[in-house]
Amino acid sequence: MLPWDSNAAKVYARLRASCERDAAPLGTMDMLIAAHSAAVGAVLVTNDKAFRIIKHYLPIEDWTIPVACPFD
């Protein structure tokens, strides 16, 4: 478990301002998750389509989408 610290709070403020400026709706809890992921440099693994609007803000992986295996 990673702590919610002042850096995460700063990233949240920037993300929220960006979403409001761009009129990109993102729920409060989703915004907290995204900000925390971005603050610690993590990749957000989700298939929740809501996060598509901020894919420029942090790396997002959808592990439900099959990819070709290079060994096949």
Secondary structure as GFF3:
##gff-version 3
##sequence-region A 1 72
A	DSSP	alpha_helix	6	21	.	.	.	ID=ss1
A	DSSP	alpha_helix	28	39	.	.	.	ID=ss2
A	DSSP	beta_strand	44	45	.	.	.	ID=ss3
A	DSSP	three_ten_helix	49	54	.	.	.	ID=ss4
A	DSSP	beta_strand	60	61	.	.	.	ID=ss5
###
